[in-house]
Structures are given as C-alpha cells and as structure tokens.
Amino acid sequence: MNKGFIRIGELCRRIGVKPYTLRYWEKEFGDFIRPYRSKGRHRRYREDDLKVLMKIKELIKDKGYTVKGAKKALGIERSTMLEREKNSLEEGNYFQGKKVLITGGTGTVGRELTRRLLSFSPSVVRIYSRDETKQFEMAEEFRQVENLRFFIGDVRDGKRLEMAMEDVDIVFHLAALKHVASCEYNPFEAINTNVYGSQNVINAALKVNAEKVIFTSTDKAVNPTSTMGATKLMAEKLFTAANYYKGKRRTVFATVRFGNVLGSRGSAVPLFKNQLLKGEKITLTSKKMTRFVMSLKDAVDFIFKASFLTRGGEVFVPKMPVVRIVDLVEAIEEVLGFKNGIKEIGTKPGEKLYEELMTKDEEKRALEREDMYIILPPFKSGDGKYSYPGAFILTDNNHCTSEKGEFLSKEELKKLLEEESLL
C-alpha cells in the first residue's frame, strides 16, 4: 500500500487472478476502473477498484457472465446507487424528522438553506446568529412556520452554542467573517470567529453527539494569500481533524469548499448593479481577474449532497463554471441597459487574480465525480469506507484553477443572471 493505493501485484494476489487478466479487465471495463498512474507510469489502484474487480471476477468467473453481460450488470448497479442518492436528496427524506441548527443562518446562503430544509419536514430548524435585526426580518418572512427557532448568539461563545445545539442531529456551520479586506484590517477578529468559532462549533457538536456537521469554506483557502483564506483553511483542518479524536461518538465532520456564490450579500453582482444604477463607473481591481462561480440554488444543493455522501473528514468541491470578471461586468451592463465605464483600482491586500480548487498535495488524494471533487483526509484507514458512487481517482488538474478554465460567454452569463433573478 502507498498513500492509500494498492500496487498491481498486491491487487492480483487479493483478487486471485494473473496480471494479464487484470490488464484485460482494466481495458474492457475502463468505465468502472480508473487506476492512478505514478510518476514512473506504474498503476496504482484504490479500494473502490478492488471492490469493482472482485465483482467482475464474481460475475465472469463464478456466474459465467460474458464481458458484455458483466458490463451491463455493473452499469445497473452503479445507476442504482446514483439513483438512490438522487432520490434521497430530491425527496429530502434524509432530513425528515431531524433537528437542524444553522450558524450564520440569516445570511444569503443560510436563508435559502432554511427555506429548502423546511420543505423536507425536519423536526426543527434552529437559526443561530448575532444580528437581531436580520433575525427579526427572517422571522417575519417565515412567520407561518412553526418548526423554526431563532437563537441570538456568537460562535465565539462556546457555552451559548452548546445550549442552542442541544439534541441537534445536523449542524450547518455558515457563520464567518468573509470579506477579504475587512479580515486583512482586523486579522485577530477573523481568527476569533473563523478559527476559534469553528472549534467551538466542533466542541459543542461533540458534546451533544450530533450526527453530522458540515462546514462551508471557500476556494480562497487554497494556497491562501489573505487572512480570510488562511483562517478558512485552518477551520477546514480543524473539521477534518475532529474526526480523529471524536472517540465512539457518532459525529461526522466534513467541509464544502465553494467559489463565489452569485448574488450573495456583499458579493460582486449587487455591488456592480448599485454602481451602475447610481451612474458611477464600475470599480474593478483588475480586468485579468477570474473566478469560480455558482448560483445560490447550486450552493444549497451541494451542501445537501455533501451531507448525504460524507464519511468523515472530506473536503467536497463542486465543479463550477469560470468567469472573467470583466465579462460579468459587461453582461450586467447589457441586461440593465447602462454603461458607465470601468475603473481599474488595483488589487486589494490579500486578493488574488485567480482562484484554485485544491492544492498539489490535495490532488494526490482527490477523487473525481461528474459533479464534484472529493478531497480525502490525509490520515484515513484502508477499510474502504471512502467509497462514493461514480467516483474515480483524479488524474488531471488543468481544470483546478480559474485562469485555465473554460469561461462562460457573455450570453451564458446574461442567461444565468436572468434565470437566477440576480438583477
């Protein structure tokens, strides 16, 4: 074994076949087996590959299937697993009857998450945040809802968190200081909220023996140049490490790592819109800037997926479209019918021209699905629990940086802005 991978000789021994048989199966069943290639071009397999190969052996050697028949049987099995995941998420039965707490629940993502959760008939949804005005406004919006509760509190206050989290099954940790410039100017405040606050969430969840705790992070945590990114990276590591010392508790901790959620409070789209409507020039730090983006609906969908899939300690990263910020500006101008010009103001402290989805080290332990990347924890057992329908070993990292992605066209951006009612 090497970094969780299995060499071809060991794999043949465990399956009970010759290397030439294994290579033949690998060629014929390429849709189901995707070994990792080391720098020396040697095959390295994972536990999921072992399971598939054992199934192939059972079908062909024991049950007498043809290769074509075995392919069909494997395809049906994988489709069934993916369909089970899809149905569970669409029907919301995973959250039915659960007690849920959302830190930072009055924010843009928190409100949408709440709205969607309530349609799944949870036992209760508790909103934990420090802004009483936003809580009042949200309570008015949801005034007819009986299973929604509001708790004033700060994630810096561990005791208050424990009280709010009593008997909770699932925790979504959204509370954070997220503005790059503000965190640069107030770094220790960012540490207190994003790092110590996250540890308080972990401690409270362990104390109440919560079932799952999902932390929302940012692509700015990858090779961070800002205080905000660095504190989010530290929080990610705290959430991964919590799985190692939880003992016999049922609690599972995981992270979702987002790009820019379009239309969220304080983000680029509402800023550019306001500048245009005021007759001001749009301020851009650089026309070369690129970003990963996602809609609010996609962000919430992905949080639900991670909640369903997590085994503990992973970082889930959605596959997101990439935009040139200057194209986004021009798309907004065309939709609104205003064109006031662009003023380049230079990059702000801590700001990057492009973002990344994962580091080089993370790529070595990442899996890929059609819709996401799954970065496995650095310390994991070889018991095969890190298995996900449709996942295979990541072999290409060209798509993991926003400067190399396939950019959305202006027409695609205009359609996205209109579909999401962002303007």
C-alpha positions as MATLAB code, in Angstrom:
seq = 'MNKGFIRIGELCRRIGVKPYTLRYWEKEFGDFIRPYRSKGRHRRYREDDLKVLMKIKELIKDKGYTVKGAKKALGIERSTMLEREKNSLEEGNYFQGKKVLITGGTGTVGRELTRRLLSFSPSVVRIYSRDETKQFEMAEEFRQVENLRFFIGDVRDGKRLEMAMEDVDIVFHLAALKHVASCEYNPFEAINTNVYGSQNVINAALKVNAEKVIFTSTDKAVNPTSTMGATKLMAEKLFTAANYYKGKRRTVFATVRFGNVLGSRGSAVPLFKNQLLKGEKITLTSKKMTRFVMSLKDAVDFIFKASFLTRGGEVFVPKMPVVRIVDLVEAIEEVLGFKNGIKEIGTKPGEKLYEELMTKDEEKRALEREDMYIILPPFKSGDGKYSYPGAFILTDNNHCTSEKGEFLSKEELKKLLEEESLL';
ca = [
       0.000    0.000    0.000;
       1.200    3.548   -0.762;
      -0.732    6.661    0.204;
      -3.896    4.536    0.231;
      -3.162    2.958   -3.179;
      -2.615   -0.731   -3.990;
       0.135   -1.960   -6.326;
      -0.789   -4.295   -9.191;
       0.966   -7.327   -7.662;
      -0.838   -6.941   -4.347;
      -4.143   -6.394   -6.163;
      -3.711   -9.609   -8.220;
      -2.920  -11.566   -5.067;
      -6.013  -10.290   -3.256;
      -8.337  -10.942   -6.217;
      -6.728  -14.229   -7.207;
      -6.010  -13.503  -10.894;
      -2.929  -13.114  -13.069;
      -1.647   -9.629  -14.077;
      -2.558  -10.209  -17.748;
      -6.169  -10.939  -16.719;
      -6.254   -7.781  -14.638;
      -4.932   -5.705  -17.565;
      -7.537   -7.230  -19.869;
     -10.344   -6.409  -17.428;
      -8.973   -2.904  -16.998;
      -9.154   -2.404  -20.785;
     -12.644   -3.873  -21.139;
     -14.133   -2.252  -18.014;
     -12.473    1.162  -18.382;
     -15.719    2.955  -17.423;
     -15.585    1.308  -13.989;
     -11.828    1.007  -13.238;
      -9.541    4.015  -13.469;
      -6.147    3.355  -11.848;
      -3.872    6.202  -10.871;
      -0.553    6.442  -12.715;
       2.526    7.257  -10.622;
       5.318    9.470  -11.954;
       7.023    6.293  -13.155;
       3.773    5.377  -15.007;
       3.097    2.459  -12.644;
      -0.527    1.542  -11.977;
      -1.862    2.294   -8.503;
      -5.336    1.129   -7.501;
      -7.690    2.131   -4.690;
     -10.104    0.188   -2.513;
     -13.037    1.023   -4.818;
     -11.153   -0.546   -7.746;
     -10.610   -3.678   -5.652;
     -14.358   -3.906   -4.950;
     -15.224   -3.500   -8.647;
     -12.656   -6.079   -9.713;
     -13.933   -8.554   -7.118;
     -17.428   -8.016   -8.534;
     -16.128   -8.562  -12.093;
     -14.466  -11.809  -11.005;
     -17.702  -12.957   -9.358;
     -19.739  -12.185  -12.489;
     -17.329  -13.683  -15.040;
     -15.564  -16.497  -13.171;
     -18.283  -17.639  -10.766;
     -21.555  -16.799  -12.504;
     -20.427  -17.269  -16.107;
     -21.328  -13.812  -17.408;
     -19.869  -12.630  -20.712;
     -17.876   -9.391  -20.668;
     -20.847   -7.628  -22.259;
     -23.222   -9.058  -19.635;
     -20.892   -8.112  -16.780;
     -20.669   -4.540  -18.096;
     -24.446   -4.305  -18.143;
     -24.746   -5.683  -14.600;
     -22.125   -3.244  -13.260;
     -23.830   -0.351  -15.033;
     -27.183   -1.204  -13.457;
     -25.591   -1.444  -10.002;
     -23.866    1.948  -10.337;
     -27.013    3.560  -11.719;
     -28.978    2.197   -8.764;
     -26.531    3.778   -6.282;
     -26.647    7.154   -8.061;
     -30.445    6.982   -8.303;
     -30.657    6.255   -4.568;
     -28.555    9.347   -3.872;
     -30.642   11.489   -6.231;
     -33.948   10.312   -4.784;
     -32.839   10.857   -1.204;
     -31.795   14.427   -2.000;
     -34.827   15.306   -4.111;
     -37.340   13.863   -1.678;
     -35.477   15.276    1.305;
     -36.114   12.132    3.333;
     -32.613   12.344    4.775;
     -33.665   15.464    6.715;
     -37.189   14.369    7.593;
     -37.710   14.457   11.358;
     -34.179   15.762   12.013;
     -33.254   18.606   14.334;
     -31.053   21.044   12.417;
     -29.005   24.048   13.530;
     -27.574   26.639   11.117;
     -24.897   29.038   12.337;
     -24.983   32.256   10.348;
     -28.472   31.267    9.276;
     -29.643   34.808    8.477;
     -27.125   35.240    5.642;
     -27.949   34.751    1.961;
     -26.991   31.072    1.850;
     -28.423   30.438    5.322;
     -31.857   31.777    4.396;
     -32.027   29.718    1.213;
     -30.796   26.656    3.087;
     -33.535   27.213    5.680;
     -36.201   27.647    3.028;
     -35.230   24.399    1.330;
     -34.846   22.448    4.574;
     -38.311   23.417    5.783;
     -39.846   21.770    2.716;
     -38.304   18.450    3.853;
     -40.286   18.338    7.134;
     -37.467   18.465    9.710;
     -38.438   18.299   13.373;
     -36.997   21.795   13.882;
     -34.602   24.241   12.247;
     -32.693   26.489   14.635;
     -31.103   29.708   13.389;
     -28.040   30.804   15.360;
     -26.683   34.270   14.582;
     -25.682   37.501   16.276;
     -27.750   40.057   14.320;
     -31.155   40.572   15.939;
     -32.424   42.787   13.114;
     -31.756   40.125   10.489;
     -33.385   37.540   12.742;
     -36.447   39.775   13.122;
     -36.710   40.214    9.342;
     -36.296   36.490    8.755;
     -38.881   35.660   11.439;
     -41.338   37.965    9.659;
     -40.635   36.254    6.334;
     -41.269   32.816    7.863;
     -43.970   33.879   10.341;
     -46.301   30.991    9.392;
     -43.643   28.347   10.061;
     -43.999   26.555   13.388;
     -40.783   24.488   13.438;
     -38.334   27.395   13.054;
     -36.495   28.794   16.089;
     -34.114   31.726   16.496;
     -31.171   31.985   18.880;
     -29.161   35.174   19.332;
     -25.531   34.214   19.830;
     -21.979   34.351   18.520;
     -19.916   31.314   17.527;
     -17.205   32.794   19.745;
     -19.424   31.912   22.718;
     -18.987   28.171   23.286;
     -21.451   27.892   26.177;
     -24.227   29.590   24.252;
     -23.547   27.309   21.265;
     -23.929   24.227   23.461;
     -27.318   25.449   24.670;
     -28.541   26.177   21.143;
     -27.242   22.840   19.865;
     -28.887   20.637   22.492;
     -30.344   17.427   20.949;
     -29.455   18.578   17.419;
     -28.820   15.971   14.703;
     -27.291   18.052   11.911;
     -25.276   21.287   12.050;
     -24.527   23.547    9.089;
     -21.719   25.921   10.046;
     -22.036   29.004    7.835;
     -21.100   31.781   10.295;
     -17.885   33.561    9.333;
     -16.115   36.813    8.661;
     -15.844   36.514    4.880;
     -14.742   39.863    3.445;
     -11.092   39.808    2.431;
     -10.347   43.493    3.070;
     -12.091   43.524    6.460;
     -10.174   40.446    7.616;
      -6.877   41.955    6.458;
      -7.550   45.046    8.566;
      -8.822   43.040   11.550;
      -6.882   39.756   11.423;
      -7.340   38.680   15.021;
     -11.100   39.218   14.778;
     -11.050   36.879   11.780;
      -9.128   34.329   13.858;
     -11.592   34.632   16.737;
     -14.619   33.984   14.507;
     -13.330   31.749   11.728;
     -10.885   29.634   13.760;
     -11.859   29.716   17.438;
     -15.536   29.970   16.496;
     -15.248   26.871   14.312;
     -13.564   24.965   17.124;
     -16.429   25.995   19.415;
     -18.885   24.514   16.887;
     -16.870   21.274   16.865;
     -16.720   21.097   20.672;
     -20.456   21.725   21.043;
     -21.322   19.137   18.379;
     -19.210   16.522   20.129;
     -20.774   17.349   23.478;
     -24.328   16.883   22.177;
     -23.300   13.907   19.989;
     -24.644   15.474   16.801;
     -24.860   13.209   13.760;
     -23.248   15.362   11.059;
     -21.576   18.775   10.949;
     -20.953   20.464    7.589;
     -18.633   23.477    7.336;
     -18.849   25.906    4.396;
     -15.432   27.076    3.239;
     -14.088   28.962    0.227;
     -11.665   28.449   -2.629;
      -9.677   31.298   -1.055;
      -8.483   28.676    1.462;
      -6.358   27.097   -1.300;
      -2.793   28.468   -1.189;
      -4.164   31.490    0.707;
      -2.735   34.987    0.333;
      -5.316   36.597    2.621;
      -6.152   36.409    6.311;
      -9.681   35.312    5.424;
      -8.378   32.473    3.263;
      -5.838   31.420    5.888;
      -8.440   31.313    8.665;
     -10.822   29.317    6.482;
      -8.007   26.865    5.714;
      -7.336   26.485    9.427;
     -11.035   25.836   10.032;
     -11.060   23.184    7.298;
      -8.171   21.419    9.033;
      -9.968   21.620   12.386;
     -13.052   19.982   10.871;
     -11.025   17.215    9.270;
      -9.025   16.576   12.456;
     -12.179   16.419   14.613;
     -12.946   13.040   13.040;
      -9.716   11.609   14.510;
     -10.424   12.356   18.164;
     -14.214   12.017   18.404;
     -13.913    8.614   20.050;
     -17.063    6.491   19.894;
     -19.357    9.421   19.183;
     -21.457    9.194   16.030;
     -20.497   12.708   14.897;
     -19.112   13.102   11.377;
     -17.409   16.329   10.274;
     -16.885   17.458    6.679;
     -16.269   20.585    4.595;
     -17.696   22.029    1.398;
     -15.414   24.433   -0.476;
     -17.244   26.985   -2.638;
     -16.342   29.598   -5.209;
     -18.248   32.895   -5.401;
     -21.977   32.464   -4.771;
     -23.591   34.877   -7.226;
     -25.885   37.398   -5.610;
     -24.849   36.744   -2.023;
     -24.706   39.758    0.277;
     -21.590   41.871   -0.327;
     -20.612   39.985   -3.492;
     -19.742   41.387   -6.925;
     -23.143   41.305   -8.662;
     -25.083   43.536   -6.208;
     -22.044   45.857   -5.944;
     -21.792   46.310   -9.705;
     -25.566   46.738  -10.010;
     -25.628   49.517   -7.390;
     -22.711   51.336   -9.007;
     -24.442   51.247  -12.405;
     -27.784   52.484  -11.049;
     -26.013   55.369   -9.280;
     -24.357   56.407  -12.514;
     -20.898   55.511  -11.214;
     -18.126   53.702  -13.012;
     -17.783   50.055  -12.063;
     -14.666   49.517   -9.971;
     -12.557   46.512  -10.921;
      -9.336   45.571   -9.218;
      -8.066   44.064  -12.487;
      -9.537   43.173  -15.867;
      -7.468   39.972  -15.727;
      -9.315   38.649  -12.674;
     -11.113   35.289  -12.970;
     -13.340   33.461  -10.519;
     -15.254   30.219   -9.983;
     -18.952   30.999   -9.570;
     -22.132   29.162   -8.650;
     -25.790   30.015   -8.168;
     -27.434   30.123   -4.765;
     -29.549   27.088   -5.642;
     -26.471   25.114   -6.694;
     -24.694   26.057   -3.456;
     -27.539   24.704   -1.316;
     -27.906   21.604   -3.487;
     -24.229   20.896   -2.981;
     -24.435   21.293    0.795;
     -27.196   18.671    0.776;
     -25.114   16.325   -1.393;
     -22.121   16.590    0.930;
     -24.381   15.889    3.918;
     -25.591   12.704    2.258;
     -22.207   11.481    0.960;
     -19.769   12.290    3.754;
     -17.966    9.513    5.596;
     -15.916   11.941    7.689;
     -13.054   14.377    7.100;
     -13.514   15.054    3.391;
     -13.467   18.392    1.592;
     -16.162   18.401   -1.111;
     -15.541   20.774   -4.019;
     -18.233   21.353   -6.670;
     -17.346   21.595  -10.337;
     -18.146   25.210  -11.096;
     -18.177   27.414  -14.192;
     -15.431   30.011  -14.546;
     -15.918   33.681  -15.431;
     -13.766   36.619  -16.374;
     -14.951   39.389  -14.072;
     -14.798   41.889  -16.933;
     -17.219   39.659  -18.899;
     -19.548   39.583  -15.892;
     -19.495   43.393  -15.777;
     -20.349   43.680  -19.476;
     -23.154   41.118  -19.117;
     -24.675   43.112  -16.222;
     -24.389   46.332  -18.263;
     -26.210   44.767  -21.198;
     -29.009   43.304  -19.056;
     -29.599   46.579  -17.191;
     -29.050   48.814  -20.224;
     -26.446   51.020  -18.515;
     -22.835   51.534  -19.489;
     -20.868   53.877  -17.242;
     -17.388   52.548  -17.946;
     -14.882   50.607  -15.854;
     -12.302   51.975  -13.439;
      -9.375   49.711  -12.543;
      -8.297   50.336   -8.949;
      -5.617   47.670   -8.470;
      -5.718   44.511   -6.379;
      -6.633   44.888   -2.730;
      -4.478   43.485    0.100;
      -4.784   39.689    0.167;
      -6.640   39.497   -3.149;
      -5.677   37.058   -5.942;
      -6.128   37.380   -9.698;
      -7.314   33.776   -9.925;
      -8.537   31.055   -7.587;
      -7.733   27.348   -7.243;
      -9.928   24.429   -6.227;
      -7.240   22.377   -4.498;
      -3.514   22.269   -3.815;
      -0.990   19.963   -5.489;
      -0.890   17.868   -2.311;
      -4.684   17.584   -2.213;
      -4.765   16.438   -5.845;
      -2.821   13.320   -4.825;
      -5.658   12.170   -2.564;
      -8.636   13.509   -4.504;
     -11.410   11.606   -6.218;
     -13.489   12.967   -9.067;
     -17.146   12.580   -9.957;
     -19.105   14.093  -12.802;
     -20.327   16.846  -10.480;
     -17.553   17.286   -7.905;
     -14.113   16.576   -6.494;
     -13.764   14.811   -3.146;
     -10.529   15.507   -1.270;
      -9.980   12.638    1.134;
      -8.498   13.264    4.600;
      -4.695   12.868    4.844;
      -4.993   10.211    7.550;
      -7.540    7.563    6.696;
      -7.975    3.880    7.235;
      -7.836    1.379    4.397;
     -11.190   -0.131    5.291;
     -12.830    1.136    2.116;
     -15.322    3.431    3.819;
     -14.315    6.281    1.498;
     -16.392    4.977   -1.374;
     -18.776    7.124   -3.413;
     -20.972    6.239   -6.397;
     -19.420    7.320   -9.683;
     -16.097    8.456   -8.158;
     -12.663    7.765   -9.633;
      -9.091    8.895   -8.945;
      -8.277   12.415  -10.092;
      -5.696   12.254  -12.884;
      -5.777   15.728  -14.467;
      -5.515   19.089  -12.692;
      -5.808   21.518  -15.620;
      -9.358   22.378  -14.581;
      -8.479   23.178  -10.972;
      -7.550   26.848  -11.474;
      -9.818   29.621  -12.719;
      -7.159   31.079  -15.035;
      -7.200   27.912  -17.191;
     -10.891   27.114  -17.220;
     -13.467   27.293  -19.998;
     -15.009   30.700  -19.422;
     -18.729   31.384  -19.604;
     -19.603   33.556  -22.579;
     -21.401   36.862  -22.092;
     -24.590   35.289  -23.457;
     -24.322   32.447  -20.929;
     -23.714   34.975  -18.155;
     -26.744   37.046  -19.170;
     -28.894   33.924  -19.165;
     -27.578   32.972  -15.710;
     -28.238   36.463  -14.308;
     -31.795   36.408  -15.629;
     -32.583   32.813  -14.583;
     -31.399   33.471  -11.015;
     -33.168   36.881  -10.855;
     -29.918   38.488   -9.738;
     -30.688   41.891  -11.224;
];
